[in-house]
């Protein structure tokens, strides 16, 4: 019984320690394989620079500059290069366990994001699905007179979709922005009048749409 009690205390302590990690600690403990451009030394230096009110800018493995733009208790934003950035958001599951959300965004030719989820010790979490709304969901109501043209543009966008995902400090809210980059100029100008930004909120187990 003593052994069981000791093990229970150990697991409770481990869970509390993991749950109470700050974004700074989570970022610095990130394996190099998650963001290969950054070294462990890079991550420690940027956090130290920012905590000392210095510009948190270092050179990555390719000798390009990386900048830690924002660091709060639950949010981090990195400029990885001239053509890419990353955001990390600490979320909380309903059982109070931490969830690390990593958003990586390629900025050229237009922003396009990928989203992955990890535990606080950077083990992949396969059970969380990020929203992948169909292209029509990004459009507000279209007049009947333009429905054919807009519908055709939506189908063309489907062939190669660019969706930027962003989040923010504090709130567990994520925005999704669709780009009509691959359309011809006239079609792009038309559909841009009806494209809307989608918002989703994490409720502890899944992402819930905030669209009316």
PASEBA-1860 file (N, C-alpha, C; in nm, 3 decimals):
! residues 212
1> XXXXXXXX> 0.081/-0.121/0.000/0.000/0.000/0.000/0.085/0.126/0.000 ~ 0.195/0.121/0.078/0.284/0.237/0.083/0.339/0.270/-0.054 ~ 0.376/0.162/-0.127/0.432/0.183/-0.260/0.330/0.248/-0.353 ~ 0.203/0.204/-0.345/0.097/0.261/-0.428/0.076/0.407/-0.394 ~ 0.077/0.436/-0.263/0.056/0.574/-0.218/0.168/0.665/-0.269 ~ 0.292/0.615/-0.264/0.406/0.692/-0.312/0.394/0.719/-0.462 ~ 0.353/0.614/-0.537/0.337/0.630/-0.682/0.227/0.731/-0.716 ~ 0.117/0.726/-0.642/0.008/0.820/-0.665/0.054/0.964/-0.639
9> XXXXXXXX> 0.129/0.984/-0.532/0.181/1.116/-0.501/0.276/1.165/-0.610 ~ 0.357/1.070/-0.661/0.453/1.106/-0.767/0.380/1.152/-0.892 ~ 0.275/1.075/-0.932/0.202/1.111/-1.053/0.124/1.241/-1.035 ~ 0.068/1.261/-0.915/-0.002/1.386/-0.889/0.094/1.504/-0.897 ~ 0.213/1.487/-0.841/0.313/1.594/-0.844/0.359/1.620/-0.987 ~ 0.381/1.513/-1.063/0.425/1.527/-1.202/0.320/1.600/-1.284 ~ 0.193/1.564/-1.262/0.086/1.628/-1.336/0.076/1.775/-1.301 ~ 0.086/1.808/-1.172/0.080/1.948/-1.131/0.194/2.028/-1.190
17> XXXXXXXX> 0.315/1.968/-1.191/0.432/2.037/-1.245/0.415/2.063/-1.393 ~ 0.364/1.961/-1.467/0.345/1.974/-1.611/0.240/2.080/-1.641 ~ 0.129/2.078/-1.562/0.018/2.169/-1.587/0.056/2.314/-1.559 ~ 0.150/2.333/-1.467/0.182/2.469/-1.427/0.297/2.530/-1.508 ~ 0.342/2.461/-1.609/0.450/2.515/-1.691/0.407/2.643/-1.761 ~ 0.497/2.737/-1.771/0.471/2.860/-1.843/0.504/2.843/-1.991 ~ 0.460/2.939/-2.072/0.494/2.935/-2.214/0.645/2.941/-2.233 ~ 0.712/3.021/-2.154/0.857/3.031/-2.164/0.923/2.895/-2.143
25> XXXXXXXX> 0.878/2.821/-2.042/0.935/2.690/-2.013/0.902/2.589/-2.122 ~ 0.779/2.593/-2.170/0.738/2.502/-2.277/0.819/2.527/-2.403 ~ 0.837/2.653/-2.438/0.912/2.690/-2.558/1.058/2.646/-2.547 ~ 1.119/2.669/-2.433/1.260/2.634/-2.417/1.283/2.484/-2.412 ~ 1.181/2.409/-2.373/1.194/2.262/-2.369/1.155/2.195/-2.501 ~ 1.119/2.275/-2.600/1.079/2.221/-2.730/1.193/2.142/-2.795 ~ 1.167/2.021/-2.843/1.270/1.946/-2.916/1.309/2.019/-3.045 ~ 1.433/2.008/-3.084/1.480/2.074/-3.206/1.402/2.029/-3.330
33> XXXXXXXX> 1.347/1.907/-3.326/1.277/1.853/-3.442/1.145/1.924/-3.471 ~ 1.090/1.995/-3.374/0.961/2.062/-3.394/0.977/2.181/-3.487 ~ 1.074/2.268/-3.459/1.109/2.380/-3.547/1.258/2.369/-3.577 ~ 1.293/2.292/-3.679/1.434/2.258/-3.704/1.528/2.376/-3.727 ~ 1.475/2.491/-3.768/1.561/2.606/-3.790/1.621/2.659/-3.659 ~ 1.554/2.631/-3.547/1.596/2.686/-3.418/1.675/2.584/-3.337 ~ 1.781/2.630/-3.273/1.855/2.546/-3.180/1.805/2.573/-3.038 ~ 1.840/2.485/-2.946/1.806/2.508/-2.805/1.867/2.639/-2.757
41> XXXXXXXX> 1.990/2.665/-2.800/2.058/2.789/-2.763/1.981/2.911/-2.814 ~ 1.928/2.903/-2.938/1.846/3.011/-2.993/1.727/3.042/-2.903 ~ 1.658/2.937/-2.861/1.535/2.956/-2.782/1.567/3.019/-2.647 ~ 1.670/2.969/-2.581/1.708/3.026/-2.451/1.750/3.173/-2.466 ~ 1.827/3.202/-2.569/1.875/3.339/-2.589/1.760/3.436/-2.611 ~ 1.664/3.397/-2.695/1.553/3.487/-2.724/1.471/3.518/-2.599 ~ 1.445/3.415/-2.519/1.369/3.437/-2.395/1.448/3.528/-2.301 ~ 1.577/3.505/-2.290/1.661/3.590/-2.203/1.663/3.734/-2.252
49> XXXXXXXX> 1.678/3.753/-2.383/1.680/3.888/-2.438/1.549/3.961/-2.409 ~ 1.438/3.893/-2.432/1.308/3.957/-2.413/1.284/3.989/-2.266 ~ 1.324/3.901/-2.176/1.305/3.925/-2.033/1.390/4.041/-1.983 ~ 1.494/4.073/-2.058/1.581/4.186/-2.023/1.553/4.308/-2.110 ~ 1.432/4.311/-2.167/1.385/4.422/-2.252/1.478/4.454/-2.367 ~ 1.541/4.350/-2.421/1.625/4.363/-2.540/1.552/4.305/-2.660 ~ 1.596/4.341/-2.780/1.538/4.282/-2.900/1.571/4.133/-2.904 ~ 1.467/4.049/-2.910/1.487/3.904/-2.904/1.510/3.849/-3.044
57> XXXXXXXX> 1.626/3.878/-3.100/1.658/3.844/-3.238/1.789/3.766/-3.242 ~ 1.789/3.649/-3.308/1.908/3.564/-3.317/1.919/3.510/-3.460 ~ 2.032/3.449/-3.490/2.050/3.384/-3.620/2.020/3.235/-3.608 ~ 1.942/3.182/-3.704/1.905/3.041/-3.699/2.011/2.954/-3.768 ~ 1.979/2.827/-3.787/2.075/2.732/-3.846/2.115/2.770/-3.988 ~ 2.030/2.845/-4.057/2.061/2.887/-4.194/2.121/3.027/-4.198 ~ 2.158/3.077/-4.082/2.220/3.208/-4.069/2.124/3.322/-4.104 ~ 1.995/3.292/-4.098/1.893/3.393/-4.119/1.843/3.439/-3.982
65> XXXXXXXX> 1.781/3.555/-3.975/1.736/3.607/-3.846/1.602/3.546/-3.805 ~ 1.591/3.516/-3.676/1.465/3.475/-3.614/1.437/3.571/-3.500 ~ 1.312/3.613/-3.488/1.278/3.709/-3.384/1.160/3.660/-3.302 ~ 1.174/3.665/-3.170/1.064/3.637/-3.079/0.988/3.769/-3.061 ~ 0.872/3.778/-3.125/0.798/3.904/-3.127/0.715/3.925/-3.001 ~ 0.651/3.817/-2.953/0.559/3.828/-2.840/0.573/3.705/-2.752 ~ 0.573/3.727/-2.620/0.577/3.616/-2.525/0.494/3.655/-2.403 ~ 0.385/3.580/-2.381/0.302/3.599/-2.263/0.289/3.466/-2.191
73> XXXXXXXX> 0.205/3.459/-2.090/0.189/3.335/-2.014/0.133/3.222/-2.100 ~ 0.053/3.257/-2.203/-0.013/3.152/-2.281/0.008/3.164/-2.431 ~ 0.095/3.256/-2.475/0.106/3.281/-2.618/0.247/3.323/-2.655 ~ 0.288/3.280/-2.777/0.420/3.315/-2.828/0.409/3.334/-2.979 ~ 0.479/3.437/-3.029/0.482/3.459/-3.174/0.626/3.476/-3.220 ~ 0.662/3.401/-3.325/0.798/3.402/-3.379/0.797/3.441/-3.526 ~ 0.887/3.529/-3.565/0.917/3.548/-3.707/1.036/3.457/-3.738 ~ 1.010/3.349/-3.811/1.114/3.249/-3.838/1.207/3.291/-3.952
81> XXXXXXXX> 1.151/3.362/-4.049/1.229/3.410/-4.163/1.144/3.515/-4.235 ~ 1.193/3.565/-4.347/1.115/3.662/-4.423/0.989/3.599/-4.481 ~ 0.987/3.467/-4.488/0.875/3.400/-4.553/0.797/3.305/-4.463 ~ 0.823/3.306/-4.333/0.750/3.215/-4.243/0.745/3.268/-4.101 ~ 0.641/3.227/-4.029/0.625/3.264/-3.890/0.559/3.148/-3.815 ~ 0.559/3.157/-3.683/0.495/3.054/-3.601/0.431/3.118/-3.480 ~ 0.320/3.061/-3.437/0.255/3.099/-3.312/0.239/2.974/-3.227 ~ 0.256/2.990/-3.096/0.231/2.881/-3.003/0.131/2.930/-2.900
89> XXXXXXXX> 0.027/2.851/-2.877/-0.078/2.888/-2.783/-0.097/2.775/-2.681 ~ -0.096/2.809/-2.553/-0.124/2.712/-2.448/-0.275/2.709/-2.422 ~ -0.334/2.593/-2.441/-0.476/2.574/-2.415/-0.493/2.482/-2.295 ~ -0.614/2.470/-2.246/-0.641/2.382/-2.134/-0.757/2.289/-2.169 ~ -0.736/2.160/-2.149/-0.842/2.063/-2.173/-0.937/2.062/-2.054 ~ -1.052/1.997/-2.071/-1.152/1.995/-1.964/-1.103/1.923/-1.839 ~ -1.005/1.833/-1.854/-0.949/1.766/-1.738/-0.833/1.845/-1.677 ~ -0.818/1.971/-1.721/-0.714/2.063/-1.675/-0.574/2.033/-1.727
97> XXXXXXXX> -0.561/1.933/-1.814/-0.430/1.905/-1.872/-0.399/2.009/-1.979 ~ -0.271/2.044/-1.995/-0.234/2.146/-2.093/-0.229/2.089/-2.235 ~ -0.262/2.174/-2.329/-0.254/2.141/-2.472/-0.173/2.251/-2.539 ~ -0.069/2.213/-2.612/0.013/2.308/-2.685/-0.031/2.308/-2.831 ~ -0.073/2.424/-2.880/-0.113/2.438/-3.020/-0.003/2.514/-3.094 ~ 0.051/2.453/-3.198/0.155/2.515/-3.280/0.099/2.547/-3.418 ~ 0.104/2.674/-3.454/0.061/2.719/-3.586/0.184/2.764/-3.664 ~ 0.208/2.702/-3.778/0.316/2.745/-3.866/0.257/2.801/-3.994
105> XXXXXXXX> 0.304/2.918/-4.033/0.247/2.987/-4.148/0.354/3.024/-4.248 ~ 0.335/2.979/-4.371/0.419/3.021/-4.483/0.358/3.149/-4.538 ~ 0.438/3.252/-4.556/0.385/3.384/-4.591/0.381/3.413/-4.740 ~ 0.450/3.334/-4.821/0.452/3.358/-4.965/0.406/3.234/-5.041 ~ 0.333/3.248/-5.150/0.292/3.374/-5.213/0.185/3.450/-5.133 ~ 0.104/3.376/-5.055/0.010/3.436/-4.959/0.013/3.348/-4.834 ~ -0.031/3.401/-4.720/-0.024/3.321/-4.597/-0.104/3.192/-4.605 ~ -0.042/3.084/-4.559/-0.107/2.953/-4.555/-0.053/2.879/-4.433
113> XXXXXXXX> -0.143/2.827/-4.349/-0.103/2.775/-4.217/-0.128/2.626/-4.202 ~ -0.047/2.564/-4.115/-0.071/2.428/-4.068/-0.079/2.434/-3.915 ~ -0.160/2.345/-3.857/-0.184/2.347/-3.713/-0.159/2.207/-3.656 ~ -0.080/2.202/-3.547/-0.054/2.074/-3.480/-0.072/2.091/-3.329 ~ -0.096/1.978/-3.261/-0.121/1.981/-3.117/-0.026/1.885/-3.045 ~ 0.018/1.929/-2.927/0.112/1.851/-2.846/0.073/1.861/-2.699 ~ 0.125/1.765/-2.621/0.120/1.778/-2.475/0.227/1.878/-2.434 ~ 0.230/1.914/-2.306/0.327/2.014/-2.260/0.471/1.963/-2.269
121> XXXXXXXX> 0.489/1.830/-2.277/0.624/1.776/-2.297/0.647/1.737/-2.443 ~ 0.568/1.796/-2.532/0.586/1.788/-2.677/0.565/1.648/-2.736 ~ 0.468/1.575/-2.679/0.424/1.452/-2.740/0.303/1.483/-2.828 ~ 0.301/1.435/-2.953/0.189/1.466/-3.043/0.056/1.420/-2.985 ~ -0.047/1.503/-3.001/-0.182/1.470/-2.960/-0.266/1.448/-3.085 ~ -0.300/1.323/-3.110/-0.370/1.290/-3.234/-0.521/1.306/-3.222 ~ -0.574/1.320/-3.101/-0.718/1.320/-3.083/-0.787/1.454/-3.101 ~ -0.711/1.560/-3.130/-0.770/1.692/-3.145/-0.773/1.729/-3.293
129> XXXXXXXX> -0.890/1.767/-3.341/-0.906/1.806/-3.481/-0.927/1.956/-3.492 ~ -0.847/2.020/-3.575/-0.866/2.163/-3.599/-0.968/2.179/-3.712 ~ -1.054/2.282/-3.704/-1.158/2.300/-3.807/-1.101/2.314/-3.948 ~ -1.169/2.248/-4.041/-1.136/2.261/-4.183/-1.265/2.291/-4.259 ~ -1.317/2.414/-4.243/-1.446/2.447/-4.306/-1.437/2.442/-4.458 ~ -1.547/2.403/-4.520/-1.554/2.403/-4.666/-1.547/2.547/-4.717 ~ -1.503/2.563/-4.840/-1.484/2.696/-4.897/-1.610/2.783/-4.887 ~ -1.732/2.732/-4.916/-1.850/2.818/-4.906/-1.872/2.877/-4.766
137> XXXXXXXX> -1.820/2.812/-4.661/-1.838/2.864/-4.525/-1.769/2.999/-4.506 ~ -1.670/3.029/-4.589/-1.598/3.156/-4.578/-1.673/3.272/-4.644 ~ -1.787/3.244/-4.704/-1.858/3.346/-4.780/-1.986/3.387/-4.708 ~ -2.008/3.519/-4.704/-2.135/3.570/-4.656/-2.240/3.549/-4.766 ~ -2.363/3.588/-4.737/-2.471/3.565/-4.832/-2.445/3.639/-4.964 ~ -2.462/3.564/-5.072/-2.436/3.618/-5.206/-2.569/3.642/-5.277 ~ -2.587/3.759/-5.341/-2.711/3.784/-5.416/-2.729/3.681/-5.527 ~ -2.854/3.650/-5.555/-2.884/3.550/-5.659/-2.821/3.588/-5.792
145> XXXXXXXX> -2.815/3.718/-5.820/-2.762/3.764/-5.949/-2.614/3.732/-5.966 ~ -2.543/3.708/-5.854/-2.399/3.680/-5.860/-2.365/3.538/-5.816 ~ -2.466/3.459/-5.785/-2.441/3.326/-5.728/-2.364/3.235/-5.824 ~ -2.391/3.246/-5.955/-2.321/3.160/-6.050/-2.173/3.193/-6.054 ~ -2.141/3.324/-6.066/-2.002/3.365/-6.076/-1.925/3.333/-5.946 ~ -1.987/3.362/-5.832/-1.921/3.335/-5.705/-1.906/3.184/-5.683 ~ -2.006/3.108/-5.721/-1.998/2.962/-5.707/-1.885/2.904/-5.790 ~ -1.866/2.956/-5.912/-1.756/2.911/-5.997/-1.621/2.946/-5.933
153> XXXXXXXX> -1.610/3.067/-5.877/-1.487/3.109/-5.811/-1.457/3.020/-5.690 ~ -1.560/2.983/-5.614/-1.541/2.894/-5.499/-1.483/2.760/-5.542 ~ -1.533/2.707/-5.653/-1.481/2.579/-5.703/-1.335/2.592/-5.747 ~ -1.300/2.706/-5.805/-1.160/2.728/-5.845/-1.071/2.741/-5.722 ~ -1.121/2.807/-5.617/-1.044/2.819/-5.494/-1.020/2.680/-5.433 ~ -1.119/2.593/-5.443/-1.105/2.457/-5.388/-0.985/2.383/-5.445 ~ -0.947/2.414/-5.569/-0.835/2.343/-5.632/-0.703/2.370/-5.561 ~ -0.689/2.489/-5.501/-0.565/2.523/-5.429/-0.600/2.627/-5.325
161> XXXXXXXX> -0.630/2.580/-5.202/-0.676/2.672/-5.098/-0.561/2.723/-5.013 ~ -0.566/2.853/-4.982/-0.473/2.913/-4.888/-0.554/2.969/-4.771 ~ -0.530/2.915/-4.651/-0.603/2.961/-4.533/-0.502/2.996/-4.424 ~ -0.506/3.121/-4.379/-0.419/3.164/-4.270/-0.491/3.149/-4.137 ~ -0.422/3.087/-4.041/-0.477/3.070/-3.906/-0.396/3.156/-3.810 ~ -0.465/3.232/-3.726/-0.398/3.313/-3.625/-0.471/3.299/-3.492 ~ -0.401/3.330/-3.383/-0.463/3.332/-3.251/-0.408/3.453/-3.175 ~ -0.427/3.457/-3.044/-0.392/3.577/-2.969/-0.365/3.541/-2.823
169> XXXXXXXX> -0.301/3.632/-2.749/-0.286/3.609/-2.605/-0.421/3.616/-2.535 ~ -0.431/3.544/-2.425/-0.552/3.553/-2.343/-0.662/3.462/-2.389 ~ -0.742/3.504/-2.486/-0.857/3.427/-2.530/-0.816/3.305/-2.613 ~ -0.892/3.197/-2.598/-0.867/3.075/-2.675/-0.946/3.081/-2.805 ~ -0.921/3.187/-2.883/-0.994/3.211/-3.007/-0.897/3.205/-3.124 ~ -0.942/3.142/-3.234/-0.861/3.127/-3.354/-0.938/3.184/-3.473 ~ -0.868/3.259/-3.558/-0.931/3.314/-3.678/-0.875/3.245/-3.802 ~ -0.962/3.222/-3.899/-0.924/3.160/-4.025/-0.959/3.256/-4.138
177> XXXXXXXX> -0.859/3.286/-4.221/-0.876/3.381/-4.330/-0.845/3.313/-4.462 ~ -0.940/3.314/-4.553/-0.924/3.251/-4.684/-0.870/3.353/-4.784 ~ -0.773/3.311/-4.864/-0.719/3.398/-4.969/-0.763/3.347/-5.106 ~ -0.814/3.436/-5.192/-0.849/3.397/-5.329/-0.734/3.420/-5.425 ~ -0.613/3.395/-5.380/-0.492/3.434/-5.456/-0.486/3.377/-5.596 ~ -0.541/3.257/-5.617/-0.524/3.190/-5.746/-0.627/3.234/-5.851 ~ -0.717/3.321/-5.813/-0.819/3.364/-5.908/-0.767/3.474/-6.000 ~ -0.832/3.487/-6.115/-0.803/3.599/-6.203/-0.848/3.729/-6.135
185> XXXXXXXX> -0.793/3.841/-6.181/-0.815/3.969/-6.112/-0.963/4.002/-6.094 ~ -1.043/3.989/-6.201/-1.185/4.025/-6.192/-1.258/3.936/-6.094 ~ -1.230/3.805/-6.099/-1.295/3.711/-6.008/-1.252/3.736/-5.864 ~ -1.125/3.770/-5.846/-1.074/3.799/-5.711/-1.143/3.921/-5.652 ~ -1.159/4.024/-5.733/-1.226/4.145/-5.686/-1.371/4.117/-5.651 ~ -1.434/4.029/-5.728/-1.574/3.994/-5.702/-1.589/3.920/-5.570 ~ -1.515/3.812/-5.554/-1.536/3.729/-5.434/-1.486/3.796/-5.308 ~ -1.390/3.887/-5.321/-1.338/3.955/-5.203/-1.446/4.035/-5.131
193> XXXXXXXX> -1.550/4.072/-5.204/-1.662/4.146/-5.143/-1.742/4.058/-5.048 ~ -1.732/3.926/-5.063/-1.818/3.837/-4.985/-1.741/3.746/-4.888 ~ -1.609/3.744/-4.899/-1.531/3.658/-4.810/-1.531/3.715/-4.668 ~ -1.550/3.629/-4.570/-1.548/3.670/-4.430/-1.446/3.588/-4.352 ~ -1.400/3.644/-4.243/-1.308/3.574/-4.153/-1.389/3.485/-4.059 ~ -1.347/3.362/-4.042/-1.414/3.268/-3.951/-1.342/3.265/-3.817 ~ -1.420/3.251/-3.711/-1.365/3.247/-3.575/-1.411/3.119/-3.506 ~ -1.316/3.055/-3.437/-1.346/2.934/-3.360/-1.287/2.948/-3.219
201> XXXXXXXX> -1.362/2.901/-3.121/-1.318/2.907/-2.982/-1.298/2.766/-2.927 ~ -1.187/2.746/-2.858/-1.157/2.618/-2.792/-1.238/2.611/-2.662 ~ -1.317/2.503/-2.645/-1.400/2.492/-2.525/-1.351/2.388/-2.425 ~ -1.228/2.341/-2.448/-1.170/2.242/-2.359/-1.166/2.102/-2.417 ~ -1.244/2.080/-2.522/-1.242/1.949/-2.588/-1.248/1.959/-2.739 ~ -1.301/2.070/-2.791/-1.311/2.087/-2.936/-1.323/2.236/-2.968 ~ -1.320/2.265/-3.099/-1.331/2.402/-3.146/-1.475/2.429/-3.190 ~ -1.532/2.537/-3.136/-1.671/2.571/-3.162/-1.677/2.698/-3.246
209> XXXX> -1.756/2.695/-3.351/-1.770/2.810/-3.440/-1.837/2.925/-3.367 ~ -1.788/3.048/-3.393/-1.851/3.168/-3.338/-1.925/3.245/-3.446 ~ -1.948/3.181/-3.561/-2.021/3.247/-3.668/-2.169/3.246/-3.635 ~ -2.236/3.354/-3.673/-2.381/3.362/-3.650/-2.454/3.285/-3.758
END
